[in-house]
Amino acid sequence: MITIRLFARLREQLGCSALELPMPPAPATVAALGPLLAERGEQWRALLEREEILVAINQEMADRQSPLQSGDEVAFFPPVTGG
């Protein structure tokens, strides 16, 4: 299983802060989560298509091609701005 965590406006837009998904098919990457997320609806499918959305695996910054292992926590969050 993979744990998905959503932060900030993503959590608000999708009405969910966390969920668990089965391991995606090989090669198991963040991008491979797309079809599993798409099963939840259009807004979920679009999550991985939005390039500005950042991703971390086990609290380490990652990208869409980063490999996944069972038990990983994948976090999606919008870019942080500040000043």
MARGUDREN-147582 format. One line per field, with one value per residue: x, y, z of N, C-alpha, C in turn. Coordinates in nm, 3 decimals, m for minus. Layout:
BEGIN
n_x X; ...
n_y Y; ...
n_z Z; ...
ca_x X; ...
ca_y Y; ...
ca_z Z; ...
c_x X; ...
c_y Y; ...
c_z Z; ...
This chain:
BEGIN
n_x 0.083; 0.032; 0.052; m0.126; m0.097; m0.249; m0.214; m0.282; m0.452; m0.513; m0.606; m0.840; m0.979; m1.016; m1.137; m1.021; m0.769; m0.595; m0.531; m0.525; m0.371; m0.346; m0.032; 0.098; 0.107; 0.406; 0.639; 0.666; 0.600; 0.564; 0.414; 0.277; 0.073; m0.134; m0.357; m0.479; m0.555; m0.727; m0.950; m1.096; m1.214; m1.252; m1.120; m0.924; m0.776; m0.666; m0.483; m0.213; m0.149; m0.110; 0.149; 0.256; 0.212; 0.369; 0.564; 0.640; 0.821; 0.808; 0.872; 1.075; 1.171; 1.055; 1.002; 0.780; 0.871; 0.995; 1.074; 0.855; 0.794; 0.640; 0.457; 0.546; 0.502; 0.334; 0.327; 0.132; 0.139; 0.068; 0.277; 0.478; 0.443; 0.574; 0.690
n_y m0.118; 0.229; 0.541; 0.833; 1.176; 1.491; 1.842; 2.181; 2.384; 2.173; 1.968; 2.090; 2.131; 1.868; 1.749; 1.576; 1.451; 1.241; 0.915; 0.565; 0.370; 0.088; m0.061; 0.082; m0.051; m0.201; m0.004; 0.109; 0.420; 0.768; 0.888; 0.666; 0.642; 0.779; 0.646; 0.510; 0.718; 0.848; 0.686; 0.784; 1.014; 1.304; 1.542; 1.429; 1.287; 1.494; 1.590; 1.489; 1.589; 1.857; 2.061; 2.242; 2.139; 2.011; 1.730; 1.489; 1.214; 1.016; 1.239; 1.361; 1.566; 1.497; 1.373; 1.320; 1.087; 0.945; 0.648; 0.418; 0.240; m0.025; 0.086; 0.346; 0.701; 0.939; 1.272; 1.542; 1.880; 2.232; 2.486; 2.677; 3.004; 3.314; 3.588
n_z 0.000; m0.056; 0.098; 0.052; 0.091; 0.122; 0.100; 0.211; m0.023; m0.194; m0.030; 0.055; m0.191; m0.282; m0.072; 0.111; 0.325; 0.346; 0.207; 0.129; m0.119; m0.341; m0.440; m0.737; m1.077; m1.215; m1.403; m1.074; m1.004; m0.909; m1.113; m1.206; m1.029; m1.134; m1.287; m1.072; m0.905; m1.080; m1.080; m0.871; m0.962; m1.179; m1.079; m0.920; m1.110; m1.253; m1.075; m1.095; m1.341; m1.322; m1.339; m1.155; m0.906; m0.625; m0.514; m0.264; m0.135; 0.138; 0.293; 0.150; m0.115; m0.444; m0.782; m1.062; m1.181; m0.987; m0.808; m0.636; m0.331; m0.151; 0.128; 0.124; 0.177; m0.001; m0.068; m0.179; m0.270; m0.305; m0.460; m0.236; m0.128; m0.019; 0.178
ca_x 0.000; 0.094; m0.029; m0.129; m0.134; m0.276; m0.197; m0.327; m0.573; m0.545; m0.690; m0.971; m1.045; m1.050; m1.213; m0.955; m0.633; m0.511; m0.594; m0.432; m0.391; m0.258; 0.087; 0.071; 0.179; 0.546; 0.728; 0.594; 0.648; 0.458; 0.328; 0.194; m0.042; m0.238; m0.479; m0.543; m0.621; m0.835; m1.069; m1.167; m1.284; m1.178; m1.030; m0.811; m0.696; m0.595; m0.380; m0.079; m0.126; m0.077; 0.294; 0.296; 0.194; 0.492; 0.548; 0.746; 0.808; 0.866; 0.917; 1.188; 1.121; 1.065; 0.936; 0.680; 0.938; 1.057; 1.020; 0.780; 0.801; 0.529; 0.472; 0.584; 0.405; 0.348; 0.256; 0.112; 0.109; 0.092; 0.400; 0.468; 0.487; 0.588; 0.769
ca_y 0.000; 0.361; 0.643; 0.962; 1.288; 1.615; 1.957; 2.315; 2.394; 2.042; 1.900; 2.156; 2.106; 1.727; 1.705; 1.458; 1.482; 1.122; 0.791; 0.459; 0.309; m0.027; m0.030; 0.089; m0.153; m0.170; 0.046; 0.182; 0.557; 0.864; 0.902; 0.546; 0.657; 0.847; 0.568; 0.480; 0.842; 0.878; 0.611; 0.865; 1.123; 1.396; 1.630; 1.348; 1.258; 1.617; 1.621; 1.461; 1.663; 1.996; 2.064; 2.324; 2.063; 1.951; 1.596; 1.439; 1.074; 0.999; 1.373; 1.404; 1.614; 1.397; 1.413; 1.223; 0.963; 0.883; 0.514; 0.396; 0.109; m0.048; 0.154; 0.486; 0.809; 1.035; 1.395; 1.640; 2.011; 2.342; 2.561; 2.766; 3.141; 3.390; 3.707
ca_z 0.000; m0.060; 0.164; m0.017; 0.178; 0.049; 0.186; 0.172; m0.105; m0.252; 0.068; 0.051; m0.320; m0.298; 0.044; 0.168; 0.366; 0.330; 0.165; 0.096; m0.250; m0.366; m0.520; m0.880; m1.154; m1.251; m1.300; m0.970; m0.989; m0.874; m1.232; m1.218; m0.942; m1.210; m1.309; m0.944; m0.861; m1.175; m1.040; m0.771; m1.028; m1.267; m1.004; m0.877; m1.229; m1.290; m0.976; m1.146; m1.465; m1.289; m1.319; m1.042; m0.783; m0.577; m0.458; m0.177; m0.095; 0.272; 0.335; 0.066; m0.243; m0.550; m0.905; m1.110; m1.222; m0.869; m0.781; m0.513; m0.266; m0.060; 0.257; 0.106; 0.192; m0.110; m0.035; m0.286; m0.215; m0.398; m0.431; m0.121; m0.154; 0.104; 0.158
c_x 0.088; m0.001; m0.014; m0.171; m0.148; m0.271; m0.255; m0.452; m0.609; m0.637; m0.831; m1.046; m1.093; m1.127; m1.154; m0.814; m0.539; m0.595; m0.486; m0.471; m0.303; m0.135; 0.049; 0.148; 0.320; 0.550; 0.651; 0.660; 0.533; 0.362; 0.234; 0.075; m0.161; m0.365; m0.552; m0.615; m0.739; m0.963; m1.154; m1.240; m1.191; m1.080; m0.906; m0.719; m0.609; m0.481; m0.239; m0.048; m0.085; 0.070; 0.337; 0.283; 0.325; 0.463; 0.669; 0.716; 0.882; 0.937; 1.044; 1.131; 1.150; 1.004; 0.846; 0.742; 1.006; 0.992; 0.950; 0.804; 0.680; 0.557; 0.512; 0.467; 0.434; 0.263; 0.250; 0.077; 0.139; 0.223; 0.377; 0.519; 0.497; 0.672; 0.805
c_y 0.125; 0.457; 0.773; 1.068; 1.413; 1.732; 2.084; 2.309; 2.261; 1.964; 1.958; 2.124; 1.962; 1.670; 1.584; 1.499; 1.362; 1.005; 0.690; 0.398; 0.184; 0.019; m0.021; m0.020; m0.107; m0.098; 0.134; 0.317; 0.645; 0.878; 0.784; 0.548; 0.718; 0.767; 0.533; 0.602; 0.875; 0.803; 0.688; 0.984; 1.216; 1.485; 1.553; 1.318; 1.378; 1.649; 1.600; 1.535; 1.807; 2.004; 2.144; 2.251; 1.992; 1.815; 1.562; 1.292; 1.060; 1.127; 1.419; 1.449; 1.511; 1.454; 1.300; 1.088; 0.891; 0.748; 0.508; 0.254; 0.096; 0.018; 0.300; 0.580; 0.911; 1.156; 1.485; 1.773; 2.120; 2.411; 2.658; 2.903; 3.213; 3.513; 3.776
c_z 0.000; 0.013; 0.087; 0.084; 0.091; 0.146; 0.124; 0.084; m0.173; m0.159; 0.065; m0.078; m0.333; m0.179; 0.114; 0.210; 0.347; 0.281; 0.136; m0.037; m0.260; m0.444; m0.666; m0.954; m1.188; m1.385; m1.202; m0.948; m0.944; m0.992; m1.247; m1.124; m1.017; m1.231; m1.180; m0.889; m0.951; m1.141; m0.939; m0.833; m1.104; m1.191; m0.957; m0.994; m1.263; m1.194; m1.030; m1.275; m1.439; m1.250; m1.197; m0.908; m0.748; m0.515; m0.370; m0.147; 0.038; 0.318; 0.265; m0.068; m0.353; m0.677; m0.952; m1.151; m1.105; m0.839; m0.645; m0.462; m0.174; 0.074; 0.245; 0.134; 0.083; m0.075; m0.157; m0.222; m0.318; m0.365; m0.315; m0.163; m0.021; 0.078; 0.282
